[in-house]
Amino acid sequence: MKNSYLIILAVIMASMLFLPLAATALPATQGNATLTVAPQTEDAVRLKTEAGITEIETDEYLVGVVAAEMPAEYTEEALKAQAVAARTFLNYKKAQNAKEDYDITADESTDQAFLSEEQLKEKWGDNFSKNLEKIEAVVKATQDEMIFYENKPIMAVYHAVSSGKTETAANVWGEDYPYLTVTDSIGDLLCPDYLSTVKVSVEDFKKGMSSLVELSGEAKGWLGKSESTESGTVSKITLGGKEFKGSDLREKFSLKSSSFDLTFDGTSFIFTVRGYGHGVGMSQYGANYMAQQGSDYKEILNWYYKDCEIKKALGSGVGLRD
């Protein structure tokens, strides 16, 4: 009997020791759905928003990024690819911002978009629980996985729709990354939003360009020669005798991309625009198309990020600050 009591006592004490560990792995309930809060490779993300800097658990952050950056209706393999890209980009930015008081911002123009639980409820409505469960599942299925080049997380940038070919980082940002090269993305040609048209009156065109060049004389003489890259990005275009980049006009006229043709029909300037976004890295629509054709997320990532490895980070900070 004495031995039996000792055994029971030992079991109770062991259970008490494990209770705190088990409690930290329990999900936090959010209505009918859950947001996983168990630590991944980093204990927290210092996220900078307009409201300030907030610490958020890594997986919860990644769920908010994937949900913000890719439609929940996309296939699971495309969403997995997005989760790995988002995790990789996060760790790339952590290294870049090692001396800052934040790891990454929620500014999609420079970093990654992020939506909170409340914002997702507003975005998804009645589909909140179903969509959240799907996004959480892909984040969990790719646990700790990142994209590496020469054993360091890459700058895993991505965009909505390419022109049919992705663009090099050098042509967009002036800096070369060996894994961000021109890649065929033929699925993008099937996207309903692949082509967009922006029609600008002569008066509005002149006003839009006023901070860059003074346009005078007949409008038909303003438009000169243009040059484009292999991917269709306008590298040079002459207006009013002055040379600009396609990105200059994209900004001025709120174009979806810098891959466009510009014509003048006698009364208006017409932009015929291909794709949506900067065109570098993974095309999200192209990733979904590949998944629909049977590619898994690793094949998708290897297609868009050349000569890279997809592997698990075995500890926080792996390959980041050495």
C-alpha positions as CSV (number, residue, x, y, z in Angstrom):
1,M,0.0,0.0,0.0
2,K,2.8,2.4,0.9
3,N,4.3,1.9,-2.5
4,S,0.9,2.5,-4.1
5,Y,0.6,5.8,-2.3
6,L,4.0,6.8,-3.4
7,I,3.3,6.0,-7.0
8,I,0.0,8.0,-6.9
9,L,1.8,10.9,-5.3
10,A,4.5,10.9,-7.9
11,V,1.9,10.9,-10.7
12,I,0.0,13.9,-9.1
13,M,3.3,15.8,-8.8
14,A,4.3,15.1,-12.3
15,S,0.9,16.3,-13.6
16,M,1.3,19.5,-11.7
17,L,4.6,20.1,-13.3
18,F,3.2,19.7,-16.8
19,L,0.0,21.7,-16.3
20,P,1.6,25.2,-17.0
21,L,3.2,23.8,-20.2
22,A,0.0,22.4,-21.4
23,A,-1.9,25.6,-20.6
24,T,0.4,27.7,-22.8
25,A,-0.4,25.5,-25.8
26,L,-4.2,25.8,-25.5
27,P,-5.8,28.0,-28.2
28,A,-7.4,31.3,-27.4
29,T,-11.1,31.1,-28.2
30,Q,-12.4,33.7,-30.7
31,G,-16.1,33.1,-31.1
32,N,-16.6,29.8,-32.9
33,A,-13.0,29.7,-34.1
34,T,-9.6,29.8,-32.6
35,L,-6.3,31.6,-33.0
36,T,-3.4,29.4,-32.2
37,V,-1.0,30.9,-29.7
38,A,1.7,28.2,-29.2
39,P,5.2,29.6,-29.9
40,Q,6.7,28.8,-33.3
41,T,10.4,29.7,-34.1
42,E,10.2,33.2,-32.5
43,D,8.3,33.9,-29.3
44,A,6.8,37.2,-30.5
45,V,6.7,39.7,-33.3
46,R,7.1,43.4,-32.6
47,L,4.6,44.8,-35.1
48,K,4.7,48.5,-35.9
49,T,1.3,49.9,-36.9
50,E,-0.1,53.4,-37.0
51,A,-1.2,52.9,-33.4
52,G,2.3,52.1,-32.2
53,I,4.3,48.9,-31.6
54,T,2.5,45.8,-30.4
55,E,3.9,42.4,-29.5
56,I,2.0,39.5,-31.1
57,E,2.6,35.8,-31.1
58,T,4.3,34.7,-34.4
59,D,1.6,32.3,-35.6
60,E,-1.1,34.7,-34.9
61,Y,0.8,37.3,-36.9
62,L,1.3,35.0,-39.8
63,V,-2.4,34.1,-39.8
64,G,-3.2,37.9,-40.0
65,V,-0.7,38.3,-42.9
66,V,-1.9,35.4,-45.0
67,A,-5.5,36.4,-44.5
68,A,-4.7,40.0,-45.5
69,E,-2.4,39.2,-48.5
70,M,-4.1,36.2,-50.2
71,P,-7.8,35.4,-50.8
72,A,-9.0,32.7,-48.4
73,E,-10.8,31.1,-51.4
74,Y,-7.4,30.2,-52.9
75,T,-6.3,26.6,-52.8
76,E,-4.6,25.2,-49.7
77,E,-1.3,24.7,-51.5
78,A,-1.2,28.3,-52.7
79,L,-2.0,29.5,-49.1
80,K,0.8,27.3,-47.8
81,A,3.2,28.9,-50.2
82,Q,2.0,32.3,-49.0
83,A,2.5,31.3,-45.4
84,V,6.1,30.2,-46.0
85,A,6.8,33.3,-48.0
86,A,5.3,35.5,-45.2
87,R,7.3,33.7,-42.5
88,T,10.5,34.0,-44.5
89,F,9.9,37.7,-45.2
90,L,9.2,38.3,-41.5
91,N,12.6,36.8,-40.5
92,Y,14.4,38.7,-43.3
93,K,13.0,41.9,-41.9
94,K,13.8,40.9,-38.3
95,A,17.5,40.7,-39.4
96,Q,17.2,44.0,-41.2
97,N,15.7,45.7,-38.2
98,A,17.8,44.1,-35.6
99,K,18.8,47.5,-34.1
100,E,15.3,48.9,-34.2
101,D,12.5,48.7,-31.5
102,Y,10.3,46.8,-34.0
103,D,10.7,43.8,-36.2
104,I,8.3,44.7,-39.1
105,T,5.6,47.1,-40.0
106,A,2.0,46.5,-41.2
107,D,2.6,48.9,-44.2
108,E,2.0,46.7,-47.3
109,S,3.9,49.2,-49.5
110,T,7.2,48.3,-47.7
111,D,6.5,45.2,-45.7
112,Q,3.4,42.9,-45.3
113,A,-0.2,43.7,-44.7
114,F,-1.8,42.5,-41.5
115,L,-5.4,42.2,-40.4
116,S,-6.4,41.7,-36.8
117,E,-9.2,39.4,-35.6
118,E,-11.7,42.3,-35.6
119,Q,-10.7,43.3,-39.1
120,L,-11.0,39.7,-40.3
121,K,-14.5,39.4,-38.8
122,E,-15.5,42.6,-40.7
123,K,-13.8,41.3,-43.9
124,W,-15.2,37.8,-43.9
125,G,-18.5,38.2,-42.1
126,D,-20.3,34.9,-41.8
127,N,-17.3,33.1,-43.3
128,F,-15.0,34.2,-40.5
129,S,-14.9,30.8,-38.6
130,K,-14.5,28.7,-41.8
131,N,-11.8,31.0,-43.3
132,L,-9.9,31.4,-40.1
133,E,-9.7,27.6,-39.6
134,K,-8.4,27.2,-43.1
135,I,-5.7,29.9,-42.7
136,E,-4.6,28.6,-39.3
137,A,-4.3,25.1,-40.8
138,V,-1.9,26.2,-43.5
139,V,0.3,28.1,-41.1
140,K,0.4,25.1,-38.8
141,A,1.1,22.7,-41.8
142,T,4.2,24.7,-42.7
143,Q,5.4,25.1,-39.1
144,D,8.9,26.7,-39.0
145,E,9.5,26.4,-42.7
146,M,11.3,29.1,-44.6
147,I,13.0,29.8,-47.9
148,F,16.8,29.9,-47.7
149,Y,19.5,31.1,-50.2
150,E,23.0,30.3,-49.1
151,N,21.6,29.3,-45.7
152,K,19.9,32.7,-45.0
153,P,16.2,33.6,-45.3
154,I,15.5,35.4,-48.5
155,M,13.7,38.6,-49.2
156,A,10.5,36.6,-50.2
157,V,8.6,39.3,-51.9
158,Y,5.4,38.6,-53.8
159,H,2.6,40.3,-55.8
160,A,-1.0,39.8,-56.9
161,V,-0.7,39.2,-60.6
162,S,2.3,39.3,-63.0
163,S,2.4,40.4,-66.6
164,G,2.8,36.7,-67.6
165,K,6.5,36.9,-66.5
166,T,7.8,37.9,-63.1
167,E,10.3,40.8,-63.0
168,T,13.8,41.0,-61.6
169,A,14.4,43.0,-58.4
170,A,17.1,44.9,-60.3
171,N,14.6,46.3,-62.8
172,V,12.2,47.4,-60.1
173,W,14.4,48.5,-57.2
174,G,17.8,48.7,-58.7
175,E,19.3,46.0,-56.6
176,D,20.0,42.5,-57.8
177,Y,18.9,39.3,-55.9
178,P,20.0,36.1,-57.6
179,Y,16.8,34.3,-56.6
180,L,14.5,37.0,-57.9
181,T,14.7,36.5,-61.6
182,V,12.4,36.5,-64.7
183,T,10.0,33.5,-64.4
184,D,7.2,32.5,-66.6
185,S,3.8,32.8,-64.9
186,I,1.4,31.9,-67.6
187,G,-1.5,31.3,-65.3
188,D,-1.7,35.1,-64.7
189,L,-2.9,35.5,-68.3
190,L,-6.1,33.9,-67.3
191,C,-6.8,36.2,-64.4
192,P,-10.0,38.2,-64.9
193,D,-8.2,41.3,-63.7
194,Y,-5.0,40.7,-65.8
195,L,-5.8,43.7,-68.0
196,S,-6.9,47.1,-66.8
197,T,-7.4,50.3,-68.6
198,V,-7.0,53.9,-67.3
199,K,-8.2,56.7,-69.5
200,V,-6.9,60.2,-68.7
201,S,-8.1,63.4,-70.3
202,V,-5.5,65.8,-71.7
203,E,-6.1,68.3,-68.9
204,D,-5.7,65.7,-66.2
205,F,-2.7,64.1,-67.8
206,K,-1.0,67.5,-67.9
207,K,-1.9,68.2,-64.3
208,G,-0.7,64.8,-63.2
209,M,2.7,65.2,-64.8
210,S,3.1,68.9,-63.7
211,S,5.4,68.1,-60.8
212,L,7.7,66.2,-63.2
213,V,7.6,68.0,-66.5
214,E,5.9,71.0,-68.1
215,L,3.9,69.8,-71.0
216,S,3.1,72.4,-73.6
217,G,2.0,72.5,-77.2
218,E,-0.3,69.9,-78.8
219,A,-0.9,66.9,-76.7
220,K,-0.2,64.5,-79.6
221,G,3.4,65.6,-79.5
222,W,3.9,64.9,-75.8
223,L,4.3,61.2,-76.1
224,G,7.7,59.9,-77.2
225,K,9.5,56.5,-77.4
226,S,9.3,53.9,-74.7
227,E,11.4,50.9,-73.8
228,S,10.3,47.8,-71.8
229,T,12.0,44.9,-70.1
230,E,11.6,41.3,-71.0
231,S,8.7,41.1,-68.5
232,G,7.0,44.2,-69.9
233,T,7.9,46.7,-67.2
234,V,8.3,50.1,-68.8
235,S,12.0,51.0,-68.1
236,K,12.1,54.3,-70.1
237,I,9.3,56.5,-71.5
238,T,9.7,60.0,-73.0
239,L,7.1,62.6,-72.2
240,G,7.5,66.2,-73.2
241,G,11.1,65.5,-74.2
242,K,12.0,64.2,-70.7
243,E,12.7,60.6,-69.8
244,F,10.9,58.8,-67.0
245,K,10.5,55.3,-65.5
246,G,7.3,53.4,-65.7
247,S,7.0,53.5,-62.0
248,D,6.9,57.3,-62.1
249,L,3.7,57.1,-64.2
250,R,2.3,54.2,-62.1
251,E,2.5,56.4,-59.1
252,K,1.1,59.5,-60.7
253,F,-1.9,57.8,-62.3
254,S,-2.6,55.0,-59.7
255,L,-1.9,52.3,-62.2
256,K,-2.0,48.6,-61.1
257,S,1.5,48.0,-62.3
258,S,4.4,49.5,-64.3
259,S,3.8,47.0,-67.2
260,F,1.7,49.1,-69.6
261,D,1.3,50.5,-73.0
262,L,0.5,54.2,-73.4
263,T,-1.4,55.6,-76.4
264,F,-3.1,58.8,-77.4
265,D,-6.4,58.7,-79.2
266,G,-6.7,62.3,-80.0
267,T,-8.6,63.3,-76.9
268,S,-7.3,61.2,-74.1
269,F,-4.2,59.3,-73.0
270,I,-5.0,55.6,-72.5
271,F,-3.0,53.2,-70.3
272,T,-3.4,49.5,-71.0
273,V,-2.0,47.8,-67.9
274,R,-0.9,44.2,-67.4
275,G,-0.9,42.6,-64.0
276,Y,-1.2,44.0,-60.5
277,G,1.8,44.8,-58.3
278,H,5.5,45.2,-58.6
279,G,5.9,41.9,-60.4
280,V,8.8,40.6,-58.4
281,G,8.9,37.2,-56.7
282,M,5.9,35.0,-56.3
283,S,2.7,35.8,-58.2
284,Q,-0.2,34.9,-55.9
285,Y,-2.6,34.3,-58.7
286,G,0.1,32.3,-60.5
287,A,0.7,30.3,-57.4
288,N,-3.0,29.5,-57.1
289,Y,-3.1,28.4,-60.8
290,M,-0.1,26.1,-60.3
291,A,-1.8,24.6,-57.3
292,Q,-4.9,24.0,-59.3
293,Q,-2.8,22.2,-61.9
294,G,-1.4,19.8,-59.2
295,S,1.7,21.6,-57.9
296,D,2.3,21.5,-54.1
297,Y,3.5,24.5,-52.2
298,K,7.2,23.6,-52.3
299,E,7.1,23.2,-56.1
300,I,5.4,26.6,-56.3
301,L,8.0,28.3,-54.1
302,N,10.9,26.6,-56.0
303,W,9.4,27.9,-59.2
304,Y,9.2,31.5,-58.2
305,Y,12.3,31.7,-56.0
306,K,15.2,30.3,-58.0
307,D,18.0,28.1,-56.5
308,C,16.6,28.2,-53.0
309,E,16.0,25.6,-50.3
310,I,12.8,25.2,-48.3
311,K,13.6,23.9,-44.8
312,K,12.7,24.2,-41.2
313,A,14.3,26.7,-39.0
314,L,15.4,24.7,-35.9
315,G,15.7,27.6,-33.6
316,S,15.0,31.3,-33.4
317,G,17.3,33.6,-35.3
318,V,18.7,30.7,-37.5
319,G,20.7,32.2,-40.3
320,L,19.5,35.7,-39.5
321,R,22.2,37.6,-37.7
322,D,25.5,35.8,-38.5
